[in-house]
């Protein structure tokens, strides 16, 4: 399972890139607004930091403008994955960009049938938003399970399932068990994945016992 970082904060990426665990980045307009920085600068800097796809989202909703924006974003760097919303216009743009060899991340997916449409449109990634489904009283992880089942039925569908709207470590565990190809994880959640009280307790004991031997390595 690949891990993407869900952030538009370049410093957070710099801090975590050396873990060797980060395979890509996702951003969205909300994260860009939160960063307070120029969108294109952030995307280019991210692309130079990470050896993997960096999702950059279009702003327009109509087909013509979205296509122009998508091409401009793809021109920023070869690692840009153009992020389009799951709408008729978005899927039309997805098909065109994919046919041109550009990576496309179809975002705001809330149903397995939407994911089937995105795959048929040639999406590189489909982003089902598990946390936002949980927010409205559904089990968001059912989305991942259903999409996996559908995609497995058709070997010609090559779209990667990118579990998005991940809010806590349990989402990462469930997404992995459900067969998501990728989870896009907020930095705070990635840090949480490392920690276990039994690991801390074990380290404390080993450090103390090693010290008592008086040896060095
Ligand atoms: C990633 O591509 C999404 O934009 C992001 O995971 C959304 O997460 P949120 O629902 O916590 O805003």
py3Dmol code that shows the C-alpha trace and the ligand (Angstrom):
import py3Dmol

protein = """\
ATOM      1  CA  UNK A   1       0.000   0.000   0.000  1.00  0.00           C
ATOM      2  CA  UNK A   2       1.358   3.405  -0.937  1.00  0.00           C
ATOM      3  CA  UNK A   3       1.128   6.373   1.398  1.00  0.00           C
ATOM      4  CA  UNK A   4       0.474   9.859   0.062  1.00  0.00           C
ATOM      5  CA  UNK A   5       0.641  12.913   2.321  1.00  0.00           C
ATOM      6  CA  UNK A   6      -2.557  14.960   2.373  1.00  0.00           C
ATOM      7  CA  UNK A   7      -1.148  18.457   2.811  1.00  0.00           C
ATOM      8  CA  UNK A   8      -0.263  21.720   1.068  1.00  0.00           C
ATOM      9  CA  UNK A   9       2.348  22.568   3.695  1.00  0.00           C
ATOM     10  CA  UNK A  10       5.765  22.170   2.072  1.00  0.00           C
ATOM     11  CA  UNK A  11       7.488  22.162   5.466  1.00  0.00           C
ATOM     12  CA  UNK A  12       5.439  19.149   6.550  1.00  0.00           C
ATOM     13  CA  UNK A  13       6.581  17.318   3.423  1.00  0.00           C
ATOM     14  CA  UNK A  14      10.229  18.278   4.046  1.00  0.00           C
ATOM     15  CA  UNK A  15       9.922  16.942   7.570  1.00  0.00           C
ATOM     16  CA  UNK A  16       8.516  13.572   6.477  1.00  0.00           C
ATOM     17  CA  UNK A  17      10.248  12.884   3.161  1.00  0.00           C
ATOM     18  CA  UNK A  18      13.260  11.310   4.875  1.00  0.00           C
ATOM     19  CA  UNK A  19      11.052   8.612   6.408  1.00  0.00           C
ATOM     20  CA  UNK A  20      11.129   6.990   2.958  1.00  0.00           C
ATOM     21  CA  UNK A  21       7.452   6.151   3.429  1.00  0.00           C
ATOM     22  CA  UNK A  22       5.897   8.880   1.300  1.00  0.00           C
ATOM     23  CA  UNK A  23       4.969   7.903  -2.251  1.00  0.00           C
ATOM     24  CA  UNK A  24       3.051  11.022  -3.298  1.00  0.00           C
ATOM     25  CA  UNK A  25       1.105  14.107  -2.216  1.00  0.00           C
ATOM     26  CA  UNK A  26      -2.494  15.245  -2.460  1.00  0.00           C
ATOM     27  CA  UNK A  27      -3.633  18.832  -2.123  1.00  0.00           C
ATOM     28  CA  UNK A  28      -7.037  20.446  -2.476  1.00  0.00           C
ATOM     29  CA  UNK A  29      -8.286  24.060  -2.574  1.00  0.00           C
ATOM     30  CA  UNK A  30      -8.964  24.064   1.171  1.00  0.00           C
ATOM     31  CA  UNK A  31      -5.413  22.920   1.979  1.00  0.00           C
ATOM     32  CA  UNK A  32      -3.960  25.494  -0.452  1.00  0.00           C
ATOM     33  CA  UNK A  33      -6.025  28.264   1.174  1.00  0.00           C
ATOM     34  CA  UNK A  34      -4.802  27.104   4.601  1.00  0.00           C
ATOM     35  CA  UNK A  35      -1.170  27.260   3.431  1.00  0.00           C
ATOM     36  CA  UNK A  36      -1.587  30.951   2.515  1.00  0.00           C
ATOM     37  CA  UNK A  37       0.831  30.438  -0.381  1.00  0.00           C
ATOM     38  CA  UNK A  38       0.730  30.690  -4.177  1.00  0.00           C
ATOM     39  CA  UNK A  39      -0.800  27.465  -5.531  1.00  0.00           C
ATOM     40  CA  UNK A  40       1.628  26.847  -8.387  1.00  0.00           C
ATOM     41  CA  UNK A  41       4.698  27.512  -6.219  1.00  0.00           C
ATOM     42  CA  UNK A  42       3.484  24.960  -3.689  1.00  0.00           C
ATOM     43  CA  UNK A  43       2.856  22.327  -6.366  1.00  0.00           C
ATOM     44  CA  UNK A  44       6.265  22.802  -8.033  1.00  0.00           C
ATOM     45  CA  UNK A  45       8.082  22.665  -4.685  1.00  0.00           C
ATOM     46  CA  UNK A  46       6.189  19.491  -3.736  1.00  0.00           C
ATOM     47  CA  UNK A  47       7.089  17.880  -7.087  1.00  0.00           C
ATOM     48  CA  UNK A  48      10.751  18.608  -6.476  1.00  0.00           C
ATOM     49  CA  UNK A  49      10.644  17.113  -2.991  1.00  0.00           C
ATOM     50  CA  UNK A  50       8.822  13.875  -3.760  1.00  0.00           C
ATOM     51  CA  UNK A  51       9.515  11.193  -6.335  1.00  0.00           C
ATOM     52  CA  UNK A  52       5.825  10.472  -6.932  1.00  0.00           C
ATOM     53  CA  UNK A  53       2.512  11.984  -8.028  1.00  0.00           C
ATOM     54  CA  UNK A  54       1.447  15.375  -6.659  1.00  0.00           C
ATOM     55  CA  UNK A  55      -2.270  16.067  -7.038  1.00  0.00           C
ATOM     56  CA  UNK A  56      -3.220  19.619  -8.014  1.00  0.00           C
ATOM     57  CA  UNK A  57      -6.922  20.434  -8.276  1.00  0.00           C
ATOM     58  CA  UNK A  58      -8.622  22.459 -10.997  1.00  0.00           C
ATOM     59  CA  UNK A  59     -10.866  25.329  -9.887  1.00  0.00           C
ATOM     60  CA  UNK A  60     -13.286  25.624 -12.804  1.00  0.00           C
ATOM     61  CA  UNK A  61     -16.460  23.577 -13.035  1.00  0.00           C
ATOM     62  CA  UNK A  62     -17.192  23.897 -16.765  1.00  0.00           C
ATOM     63  CA  UNK A  63     -15.560  21.547 -19.248  1.00  0.00           C
ATOM     64  CA  UNK A  64     -13.702  24.091 -21.399  1.00  0.00           C
ATOM     65  CA  UNK A  65     -12.093  26.042 -18.555  1.00  0.00           C
ATOM     66  CA  UNK A  66     -11.382  22.889 -16.570  1.00  0.00           C
ATOM     67  CA  UNK A  67      -9.538  21.389 -19.526  1.00  0.00           C
ATOM     68  CA  UNK A  68      -7.408  24.530 -19.954  1.00  0.00           C
ATOM     69  CA  UNK A  69      -6.629  24.586 -16.220  1.00  0.00           C
ATOM     70  CA  UNK A  70      -5.836  20.862 -16.232  1.00  0.00           C
ATOM     71  CA  UNK A  71      -3.335  21.285 -19.062  1.00  0.00           C
ATOM     72  CA  UNK A  72      -1.723  24.274 -17.319  1.00  0.00           C
ATOM     73  CA  UNK A  73      -1.344  22.272 -14.106  1.00  0.00           C
ATOM     74  CA  UNK A  74       0.072  19.273 -15.974  1.00  0.00           C
ATOM     75  CA  UNK A  75       2.611  21.596 -17.624  1.00  0.00           C
ATOM     76  CA  UNK A  76       3.962  22.619 -14.213  1.00  0.00           C
ATOM     77  CA  UNK A  77       5.779  19.327 -13.708  1.00  0.00           C
ATOM     78  CA  UNK A  78       5.746  15.765 -15.036  1.00  0.00           C
ATOM     79  CA  UNK A  79       4.744  14.493 -11.594  1.00  0.00           C
ATOM     80  CA  UNK A  80       1.517  16.523 -11.404  1.00  0.00           C
ATOM     81  CA  UNK A  81      -1.686  14.495 -11.263  1.00  0.00           C
ATOM     82  CA  UNK A  82      -4.542  16.763 -12.301  1.00  0.00           C
ATOM     83  CA  UNK A  83      -7.375  16.541  -9.791  1.00  0.00           C
ATOM     84  CA  UNK A  84     -10.886  16.924 -11.193  1.00  0.00           C
ATOM     85  CA  UNK A  85     -14.266  16.657  -9.461  1.00  0.00           C
ATOM     86  CA  UNK A  86     -16.536  13.703 -10.090  1.00  0.00           C
ATOM     87  CA  UNK A  87     -18.968  15.526 -12.402  1.00  0.00           C
ATOM     88  CA  UNK A  88     -19.856  14.962 -16.055  1.00  0.00           C
ATOM     89  CA  UNK A  89     -17.463  17.775 -17.027  1.00  0.00           C
ATOM     90  CA  UNK A  90     -14.769  16.437 -14.704  1.00  0.00           C
ATOM     91  CA  UNK A  91     -14.971  12.952 -16.188  1.00  0.00           C
ATOM     92  CA  UNK A  92     -14.890  14.345 -19.709  1.00  0.00           C
ATOM     93  CA  UNK A  93     -11.710  16.237 -18.833  1.00  0.00           C
ATOM     94  CA  UNK A  94     -10.384  13.087 -17.154  1.00  0.00           C
ATOM     95  CA  UNK A  95     -10.817  11.113 -20.368  1.00  0.00           C
ATOM     96  CA  UNK A  96      -9.093  13.753 -22.495  1.00  0.00           C
ATOM     97  CA  UNK A  97      -6.142  14.251 -20.175  1.00  0.00           C
ATOM     98  CA  UNK A  98      -5.733  10.508 -19.593  1.00  0.00           C
ATOM     99  CA  UNK A  99      -5.752   9.894 -23.344  1.00  0.00           C
ATOM    100  CA  UNK A 100      -2.911  12.466 -23.551  1.00  0.00           C
ATOM    101  CA  UNK A 101      -0.900  10.477 -20.990  1.00  0.00           C
ATOM    102  CA  UNK A 102      -1.548  12.901 -18.105  1.00  0.00           C
ATOM    103  CA  UNK A 103      -2.229  11.458 -14.643  1.00  0.00           C
ATOM    104  CA  UNK A 104      -5.714  12.295 -13.345  1.00  0.00           C
ATOM    105  CA  UNK A 105      -7.069  12.014  -9.808  1.00  0.00           C
ATOM    106  CA  UNK A 106     -10.876  12.043  -9.731  1.00  0.00           C
ATOM    107  CA  UNK A 107     -11.930  13.524  -6.419  1.00  0.00           C
ATOM    108  CA  UNK A 108     -15.080  13.857  -4.310  1.00  0.00           C
ATOM    109  CA  UNK A 109     -16.172  10.261  -4.918  1.00  0.00           C
ATOM    110  CA  UNK A 110     -18.997   9.134  -2.650  1.00  0.00           C
ATOM    111  CA  UNK A 111     -20.401   6.068  -4.421  1.00  0.00           C
ATOM    112  CA  UNK A 112     -19.061   2.868  -5.999  1.00  0.00           C
ATOM    113  CA  UNK A 113     -20.850   3.675  -9.258  1.00  0.00           C
ATOM    114  CA  UNK A 114     -19.112   7.043  -9.427  1.00  0.00           C
ATOM    115  CA  UNK A 115     -15.847   5.129  -9.053  1.00  0.00           C
ATOM    116  CA  UNK A 116     -16.830   2.841 -11.932  1.00  0.00           C
ATOM    117  CA  UNK A 117     -17.464   5.903 -14.112  1.00  0.00           C
ATOM    118  CA  UNK A 118     -14.081   7.381 -13.186  1.00  0.00           C
ATOM    119  CA  UNK A 119     -12.307   4.140 -14.050  1.00  0.00           C
ATOM    120  CA  UNK A 120     -14.077   4.008 -17.411  1.00  0.00           C
ATOM    121  CA  UNK A 121     -12.939   7.602 -17.998  1.00  0.00           C
ATOM    122  CA  UNK A 122      -9.341   6.438 -17.547  1.00  0.00           C
ATOM    123  CA  UNK A 123      -8.659   7.940 -14.110  1.00  0.00           C
ATOM    124  CA  UNK A 124      -5.231   7.153 -12.703  1.00  0.00           C
ATOM    125  CA  UNK A 125      -6.637   7.552  -9.172  1.00  0.00           C
ATOM    126  CA  UNK A 126     -10.125   7.548  -7.714  1.00  0.00           C
ATOM    127  CA  UNK A 127     -10.474   9.339  -4.373  1.00  0.00           C
ATOM    128  CA  UNK A 128     -13.346   8.016  -2.227  1.00  0.00           C
ATOM    129  CA  UNK A 129     -13.790  10.299   0.799  1.00  0.00           C
ATOM    130  CA  UNK A 130     -14.230   7.893   3.707  1.00  0.00           C
ATOM    131  CA  UNK A 131     -14.179  10.441   6.557  1.00  0.00           C
ATOM    132  CA  UNK A 132     -16.823  12.658   4.978  1.00  0.00           C
ATOM    133  CA  UNK A 133     -19.090   9.600   4.556  1.00  0.00           C
ATOM    134  CA  UNK A 134     -18.602   8.781   8.234  1.00  0.00           C
ATOM    135  CA  UNK A 135     -19.516  12.413   8.990  1.00  0.00           C
ATOM    136  CA  UNK A 136     -23.002  11.914   7.560  1.00  0.00           C
ATOM    137  CA  UNK A 137     -23.639   8.633   9.370  1.00  0.00           C
ATOM    138  CA  UNK A 138     -22.499   6.113   6.754  1.00  0.00           C
ATOM    139  CA  UNK A 139     -19.613   3.671   7.042  1.00  0.00           C
ATOM    140  CA  UNK A 140     -17.154   5.356   4.678  1.00  0.00           C
ATOM    141  CA  UNK A 141     -15.009   2.241   4.476  1.00  0.00           C
ATOM    142  CA  UNK A 142     -17.838   0.373   2.698  1.00  0.00           C
ATOM    143  CA  UNK A 143     -16.980   2.592  -0.257  1.00  0.00           C
ATOM    144  CA  UNK A 144     -13.465   1.176  -0.472  1.00  0.00           C
ATOM    145  CA  UNK A 145     -14.698  -2.412  -0.134  1.00  0.00           C
ATOM    146  CA  UNK A 146     -17.343  -1.975  -2.834  1.00  0.00           C
ATOM    147  CA  UNK A 147     -14.996  -0.210  -5.260  1.00  0.00           C
ATOM    148  CA  UNK A 148     -12.329  -2.889  -4.758  1.00  0.00           C
ATOM    149  CA  UNK A 149     -14.901  -5.607  -5.479  1.00  0.00           C
ATOM    150  CA  UNK A 150     -16.060  -3.889  -8.670  1.00  0.00           C
ATOM    151  CA  UNK A 151     -12.563  -3.150  -9.956  1.00  0.00           C
ATOM    152  CA  UNK A 152     -11.480  -6.745  -9.291  1.00  0.00           C
ATOM    153  CA  UNK A 153     -14.244  -7.942 -11.625  1.00  0.00           C
ATOM    154  CA  UNK A 154     -12.750  -6.095 -14.595  1.00  0.00           C
ATOM    155  CA  UNK A 155      -9.034  -6.537 -15.150  1.00  0.00           C
ATOM    156  CA  UNK A 156      -8.990  -3.802 -17.814  1.00  0.00           C
ATOM    157  CA  UNK A 157      -9.815  -1.172 -15.160  1.00  0.00           C
ATOM    158  CA  UNK A 158      -6.436   0.077 -14.001  1.00  0.00           C
ATOM    159  CA  UNK A 159      -7.530   2.926 -11.730  1.00  0.00           C
ATOM    160  CA  UNK A 160      -5.869   2.980  -8.299  1.00  0.00           C
ATOM    161  CA  UNK A 161      -8.107   3.324  -5.250  1.00  0.00           C
ATOM    162  CA  UNK A 162      -6.797   6.266  -3.231  1.00  0.00           C
ATOM    163  CA  UNK A 163      -8.539   6.273   0.158  1.00  0.00           C
ATOM    164  CA  UNK A 164      -9.053   9.960   1.003  1.00  0.00           C
ATOM    165  CA  UNK A 165     -10.513  11.971   3.857  1.00  0.00           C
ATOM    166  CA  UNK A 166      -8.544   9.811   6.282  1.00  0.00           C
ATOM    167  CA  UNK A 167      -9.028  11.152   9.795  1.00  0.00           C
ATOM    168  CA  UNK A 168      -7.340   8.655  12.148  1.00  0.00           C
ATOM    169  CA  UNK A 169      -5.137   5.524  12.234  1.00  0.00           C
ATOM    170  CA  UNK A 170      -8.140   3.161  12.221  1.00  0.00           C
ATOM    171  CA  UNK A 171      -9.075   4.516   8.772  1.00  0.00           C
ATOM    172  CA  UNK A 172      -5.603   3.565   7.502  1.00  0.00           C
ATOM    173  CA  UNK A 173      -5.931   0.055   8.965  1.00  0.00           C
ATOM    174  CA  UNK A 174      -9.398  -0.445   7.496  1.00  0.00           C
ATOM    175  CA  UNK A 175      -8.369   0.957   4.099  1.00  0.00           C
ATOM    176  CA  UNK A 176      -5.408  -1.451   3.986  1.00  0.00           C
ATOM    177  CA  UNK A 177      -7.635  -4.400   4.914  1.00  0.00           C
ATOM    178  CA  UNK A 178     -10.196  -3.370   2.298  1.00  0.00           C
ATOM    179  CA  UNK A 179      -7.524  -3.363  -0.412  1.00  0.00           C
ATOM    180  CA  UNK A 180      -7.055   0.355  -1.107  1.00  0.00           C
ATOM    181  CA  UNK A 181      -3.974   0.834  -3.286  1.00  0.00           C
ATOM    182  CA  UNK A 182      -3.090   4.101  -1.566  1.00  0.00           C
ATOM    183  CA  UNK A 183      -4.132   6.070   1.502  1.00  0.00           C
ATOM    184  CA  UNK A 184      -3.644   9.820   1.509  1.00  0.00           C
ATOM    185  CA  UNK A 185      -2.829  10.620   5.096  1.00  0.00           C
ATOM    186  CA  UNK A 186      -2.668  13.920   6.996  1.00  0.00           C
ATOM    187  CA  UNK A 187       0.816  14.328   8.562  1.00  0.00           C
ATOM    188  CA  UNK A 188      -0.643  14.183  12.078  1.00  0.00           C
ATOM    189  CA  UNK A 189      -2.168  10.753  11.381  1.00  0.00           C
ATOM    190  CA  UNK A 190       1.074   9.491   9.832  1.00  0.00           C
ATOM    191  CA  UNK A 191       2.900  10.387  13.062  1.00  0.00           C
ATOM    192  CA  UNK A 192       0.227   8.537  15.049  1.00  0.00           C
ATOM    193  CA  UNK A 193       0.840   5.337  13.053  1.00  0.00           C
ATOM    194  CA  UNK A 194       4.315   4.908  14.551  1.00  0.00           C
ATOM    195  CA  UNK A 195       3.312   4.958  18.170  1.00  0.00           C
ATOM    196  CA  UNK A 196       2.382   2.115  20.461  1.00  0.00           C
ATOM    197  CA  UNK A 197       2.706   2.184  24.261  1.00  0.00           C
ATOM    198  CA  UNK A 198       4.154  -1.345  24.264  1.00  0.00           C
ATOM    199  CA  UNK A 199       6.918  -0.207  21.886  1.00  0.00           C
ATOM    200  CA  UNK A 200       7.762   2.684  24.231  1.00  0.00           C
ATOM    201  CA  UNK A 201       7.727   0.384  27.260  1.00  0.00           C
ATOM    202  CA  UNK A 202       9.905  -2.200  25.477  1.00  0.00           C
ATOM    203  CA  UNK A 203      12.451   0.446  24.462  1.00  0.00           C
ATOM    204  CA  UNK A 204      12.662   1.769  28.027  1.00  0.00           C
ATOM    205  CA  UNK A 205      13.422  -1.733  29.326  1.00  0.00           C
ATOM    206  CA  UNK A 206      15.983  -2.538  26.604  1.00  0.00           C
ATOM    207  CA  UNK A 207      17.790   0.794  27.071  1.00  0.00           C
ATOM    208  CA  UNK A 208      18.049   0.186  30.821  1.00  0.00           C
ATOM    209  CA  UNK A 209      19.182  -3.443  30.462  1.00  0.00           C
ATOM    210  CA  UNK A 210      21.707  -2.616  27.746  1.00  0.00           C
ATOM    211  CA  UNK A 211      23.206   0.120  29.901  1.00  0.00           C
ATOM    212  CA  UNK A 212      23.610  -2.404  32.710  1.00  0.00           C
ATOM    213  CA  UNK A 213      25.874  -4.538  30.471  1.00  0.00           C
ATOM    214  CA  UNK A 214      28.371  -1.683  30.105  1.00  0.00           C
ATOM    215  CA  UNK A 215      28.978  -2.699  26.475  1.00  0.00           C
ATOM    216  CA  UNK A 216      29.093  -0.667  23.232  1.00  0.00           C
ATOM    217  CA  UNK A 217      28.443  -1.724  19.658  1.00  0.00           C
TER     218      UNK A 217
END
"""
ligand_1 = """\
12
LIG
C -7.603 14.333 -0.611
O -7.405 14.219 -1.782
C -8.784 15.039 -0.079
O -8.867 16.305 -0.605
C -8.758 15.063 1.421
O -8.361 13.774 1.878
C -10.045 15.505 2.039
O -9.996 15.287 3.424
P -11.045 15.956 4.435
O -12.377 15.334 4.215
O -10.486 15.650 5.802
O -11.063 17.424 4.125
"""
view = py3Dmol.view(width=600, height=400)
view.addModel(protein, "pdb")
view.setStyle({"model": 0}, {"cartoon": {"style": "trace"}})
view.addModel(ligand_1, "xyz")
view.setStyle({"model": 1}, {"stick": {}})
view.zoomTo()
view.show()
